[in-house]
Amino acid sequence: MSLASLPIVRGVEAARRSIFQRRRPEEAALSPDEERVIRALFGETLTAEEAVRRIVAAVRSEGDAALRRFSLALDGQAPDAWTVSEEEFVAARAAVDGATLQAIQIAAQRVRAFHERQLAHAATSFDVDGLGQVVRPLRRAGLYVPGTTVVYPSTVLHTAIPAVVAGVEEICIASPISAGEGGSAGRVSPLKLVAAEIAGVGTIYKVGGAQAIAALAYGTESIPAVDKIFGPGNRFVTLAKRLVFGDVGIDAIYGPTETVVVADDSADPDLCAADLLAQAEHDALAAPILITDNEALAEAVARIVPQQAATLERGKIALAAFHNRGGIVLTASLAESLSLANEYAPEHLALMTRDAAKQAESVRNVGGLFVGESSPEALADYVAGPSHVMPTGGSARYASPLHVGEFLKITTVVQVTEALLQKIGPAAVTIAKAEGLTGHARSLELRRSDR
């Protein structure tokens, strides 16, 4: 795709009718490649949801045999053993250059420090007069780390370290392999493995897609079932997570990445374009959106984006993202820009305005807020500290980024004294009888001291 300049959407209502209507890519038609793979796999044309249901059912009933069949069909190969061996970790360390290894260690240290601080302020156990709660980490968590075309050691750090800091007893990662990844067939990328080792996770399963989610949810001969599944993935991973929820916990339903840049006349158009492209290059279904009240800036960014994209390895993918789900919106005022951003509730919101810190006070619905030109979202993807796994699809209206609290669960405890029972019990009896639940009332009345 080649564009001399991006189109500009003028006005809030026009933005709602166009860009806002394109934010549910999981409902879009299957691509020709996806249709071809599904027909080859099942011998008929199915929707994405129908295909995922069959994959999940097969893994649940057949275990490893289904994992192998689907991995061969979807990834082009299947490993001899599902679990990454110690020898593979050793080989991974040798394959990653020293500078990259050091950068991963720095990122891990910063992500760990942030989540340790977060844990200190998270929900804590307490006991007051025999009434309280106990906060415990999950026993077993499964982390899904996507990426075959693009490898994401950063996602390993940003999902695994919060789990380690929270104290989860058993943590495993499921991640796909692909032909040539890591330099040999049947191996997970060395970047992922060294990131997992630095994060403190040593159990890695070489499987991806809907079959990996099914394996984590229900277990196979090689992969034990987990209590909760975390992490982003493609539409098939997302559908599988939705399908298994209830039998296993999930963190959230994630869609393709979203970045909104709100800018005024003080913003640098080159930086605006670069920040939008940084997220657009993830996926042709990413949502890179500029909202500005300055027409000159809008026109400049519209020209610069195609120019910068032409110099990027994934520039065609980035431009496709602008066409599919992104765009440039011209508003009447900065206040209108901020209001529209809150309405969209993006995964990421970057403020490139004259008084960004002040404008930040108006932001309510966003996964991650990036204030000022020195705080680009790309920094947070790697080394800033907070997890880069964030709510998408408008769920920032009610959901939070991945954090240590997601790996904890609360048990309430009632252990009252006899004196307190006699004091508050009669009120409970009264309510129980009002509800017509006389069994509740009898349970309490049998404990009355004057009985």
N, C-alpha and C positions, 0 to 999 in steps of 0.2 A: 504494500500500500504506500502510495506516495502522494503527499499533499503539499502544495506551496504554502498554504496557510490553513489553520483550523477555523471552522465556523464558530461564530459567537451567538449564543442564545441570549436574547434580550428580554429581560424581565422575569419576575418570580413565577408568574403563571406559565410562561413558556418553558421555564426550567422544570416545573412540576409535570408538564405534559410530555416532556422529552426525557431528560436525564433521569428524573425520579422514577419514571416508568420502567427503566431498564436495570433496576437494581436486584432482580431475582434471577440470576443466570442459571440456577439449578433447574428452573422451569423451562429453559430454552430447549429448542429442538436439538437432538443429538447431531454431532458432526458426522460427516461421511465416514471418517475413520472409526468413530465410536460405533456407528451402525454396522460397519464391516466386521469389527471385532465381535460384536454381540451375535451377529448372524453366524460367524464361524464357530463361536463357542456353543451356541444353543440350537443352531440349525433353523432359526426363525427370527423374524424381526420383533424386538421387544422394546418397551420403554426402559429408561434407565432404572426406574424403580422396580420394574418387573425383573430385570437382570440382576439387580442387587438382592432381591428377595430369593432368587434361585441360588445365588452364590452363598448367601448366609445359610440357607437351609441345607445346602450340600456340605458346607464346612461343619455345620452343627451335627450332621448325621454321619459323615464320612471321615472327618478329622484330617490327618495329614495327607491322605490320598487326594482329597479335594484341594488342599493347598497346592499340591504339586500340579494338579491338572490346570488350575486357574493361573498359577504362576507361569507355567509353560505357555499357556494361550495368551496371557495378557502382557507378560514381561519378556517373553521369548526364551526364558530359561528358568530353571528351578535349582536351588542349591542341593548338594548332597546331604548336608545337615542344616537344620533350621537355625541353630544357635551359633553365633559368632564365637570362634575358639580363641584361646589365649594366643595361639600362634598368629592368628589374624590381627589381634591387637598389636603384637610385637611388630608385625610387618607394616601395620598402619603407621606406627610411630616412626619407623624408618623411612616411610614414603612421604611424610609431610615435612617440608623444609622448616628450618629453625625459626625463621621470621614468622611464618604462619602459625607455628606451634605456640610461639610466645604471644602472638596476638590473641589466640584462642584462650590462653591462660589468663591474659589481662581481662578479656571479656568475662571469663568465668569468675574471676575474683570480684569484678564489679557487680555482676549479677548476683553472686553469693552475698556480698556485703549488703546490697539493697534488700534482698529478701530476708536476711537475718535481722535487719532493722525493722522490716515489716512484721516479722514474726513477733518481735518484742511488743508490738502494739496490736497484735491480733487478739481474737477472743481467747480468754484464759479461764482456767478452772477456778471455781470459787465455791464456798460453803458458808451460808449464813443461816443459823438456826436449823440446820439439817436440810435446808433447801439450797440447791446449787446445780452446778454442771461440771462435767468432766470433759475436757477437750483432748481428743486422741488423734494421732495421725491415722490415715488409712492403712490397712494391712498390706494391700497389694495394688499398685497402680500400673496401668499400661499406657505408654506414651507413643503416639503415632507421629513419626517424622517423615514427611513426604520428600520427594525430590529424586528424580532420575535424570531428567534433562538439566535441571539446576539442582545443585547439591546444597543443603542447608545445615552446616554445622551449627550455625547460630540458633536454629530452632531446637537443636539438641540441648544447647545450654539454657535456652529460655523456657523450656518445659521441664527438663530434668532437675536443674538446680533448685527451683522452688519446692519440688517434691523431696529432694534430699534435705534441704533446710527444714522442711516441715517434719521430717523424721519418719517418712513412710518406710515401713519395714522391708518391703520387696518392691523394687522398681525395675520394669523391663521396657525396652524400646522395640517397636516393630517398624522396620523401614525397608522399602523395596530395593531390589538390585536391578541392574539393567546391563545389557551387553556393553562391555568396555568400561563400565564404571569401576574406578579404582585400578584400571589397567588389566583386569582379568575377569573372566566370567565367574558368576556365582559369588561375588564379594560385595559387601557394602562399602561405600566410599571411605577411604582412610580418614578424610576430614571428619566424617560423622563419628568414626570409631574413636579417634583421639579426643574429640569433643566430649563424647560419652565418658571416656576414661577420666578426663579432667573433671567432669561434672560429678563423677562418683557412681556411675552406672556401668555395670559389667555384664548385664544380660541383654543381648541384642538378638532379635529374631529377624531372619532374612526373608521377610514377606511383607507385601504391601497391598493396597487396594481394599475392596470390600471384604475379601477373604481374610485379611489381617484383622480387621475389626471383628469379624465373626469368631476368629480364633481367640482373640483376647476376651471376647464376651463369654464364650461357651467352653473354651479349652479344646485341645486336641491331644493326641498322644505325646506330642513334643512341646506344646505350649500350654501352660496352666492358665486357667481362667483368672481374670483380675476382678477387682471390686469396682473400679472406675477407669474409664478411658479418656485420655486427654489428647489434644493436638488437632491441627488443621489437616485438610486433605482435599482431594478433588471432589467432584460431584458424587462419585460412587462411594467414596469414603464417608461423605456427609450423609448420604442416604442410608448407608449401613449403620452409622451411629444413631440416626433417628429410629431405625428399625429395631435395634437391639436395646434401646433405652427402656428401662423398666426391669429387664433381666440383669442389666449392669448399669452403673452410673455413667454419665458422660458430663464433660465440662460444659460444652456449648455446641451449637451448630454454626460452623464457620463457613462463610462464603469467600469469594476472591477478595483480595485486598482493596481497600478504599482510602484515598487521600484527598481531602479538601484543603485547598490553600485559599485563605481569605486575605486579600491584599488591597492596599490603597495606593495612592500616587507616590508614596515614599518607597515602595518595593522595587527591588532590582528584578527586571523581567528575565534576565538570564538565570538568576537563582530560582525564580518561580518555575520556569520551564524545567530546569534541572531537577528540582524537587518532585515535580509531577512525573517526569520521565523515570525517576528512580523507582517509583512504585508501579508505573505503567509497564515497565519491562518484566515484571513478575509473570504476567499472564495476559493474554488477549482479552480476558474477562475482568481485568482489574478496572477500578473506577477512579481515574485521575481527573479532578475537577477544580478549576479556578473560579472563584467567586470574587468579583471586584466591582467597585463603583466607579472605576476610572477607565474610560474608553481607550485612552492612549496605551495604558498598560495592557488591557485586553488584546488590543491589536498587535502590540509588540510580542506578547507571549504567543499569540496565534501564529505569528511568523517564525518565532525562534524555535518552537517545539519541533517542527519538521526538520529544521536545520540541525539541531542537536541530535535528533533521533537518527539522522543519516550517519552519524559518527559512532553509534552504539552497536555492539554486537547483536543486541536483541531489539534494535530500533524498529523493525517491522512489527514485532509483537507489541511494542509500546504504542505505535501509531494505531494499531488495530484496537487497542484498549480505549484510546480516545474516541474512536469511531463507535465502538460497541456500547460503552457504558460511561464514558467520560465527557468532557467538554469544558467550555468557557461560558460563564454566565455574567452578564453585565446587569448590575442592579442600580437603583436610584440613589442609594446611600450606604455608608458603612454599616449603619444600624440594620438596614435591610439585608445586607450580606451576612451579618452575624445571625440574624433571625433565620435566614434560609439555611445556614449551616446547622443550626440547632434542629431545624425541622428534618434535615437529611440524616442527622445523627451518625456521622461517619466513624469508621474505625480510627482514622487519624485526622487531626485538624491542625494545620500549621497557620499561625498568625504572622503575617508579614506586613505589619502596619506600623504607623508612626509611634504609637504608644501601645505596643502589644501587651504589656503587662496589665494595663488598665482594661483593654478589650477582653482579656482573658476572664475577667470577672463576669462577663456576659455569657460565657460559654457554659452550657449545662449538659448537653447530650453529645458525648464523644468518648471513644475508648482511650486515646492518648492525645494529649494537648501539647503542642510544640510552639513555644512562645519566642518569637524573634528570629532574625536571620541566622544567629549563631547556634540555633537549636534545631537543626534539620532532622526530619524523621529517620533518615538513613543512619544517623548516629545511634538512634535508639534501637535500630534493627540489630546492632552489634554490641556496643560497649557502654551505652549510657547507664544501664542497670535494670530498669523495669522490664518485665517480660514483654516481648513483642507480639505475643499471642493475645489478640484483642477482639472485642465483639464487632461483628459486621452485620450488614443487611438491616440496619436500623435498630438492632438490639442494644446499641449503646444507650438507648432511652431507659433501659432497665438493667442492663448487664454490665459487668466489670471486666477488665483485663485479667488474664490468668495471674493468680497470686497464691501465696502460701495457704490462705484460708480455704482454697479449693481442695487442698489435700488433707484437711482436718475435718473431723466430724464431732458433733456435740451430743453427749448423753446427759439428759437431765436426771438429777438424783433427788429423791424424796426420802428422807430419813428423820422424821420429826420425833420429838419427845412425846411421852404420854400426856404431859401437861398441855402441850400445844394441840394435840389431837382433841382433847376434851374441850379446848377453847374454840377451835374453828370447826369441829365436826358438825355441830348442830346446824350451821349455815349450809353445809354441804347436804345434810339430810333434807333440809327445806327445799333446796333447788332440785334434788333428785325426785322428790315427790311431786313437785310442780311439773317436771318433765314426764311424769308417769313411769319412771324407772324405779320401781319399788325394790328391785334387787340391789341397786346401788344403795338405797336408803337402809335396807336391812344390814348390808355389809358394815355400814357405819354405826347403826344403832346397836349392833351386837358388841360394839367396843365402848359403849357409854359406861362411864364409871358408876352411874346410879342404877344400872340395870340389875 
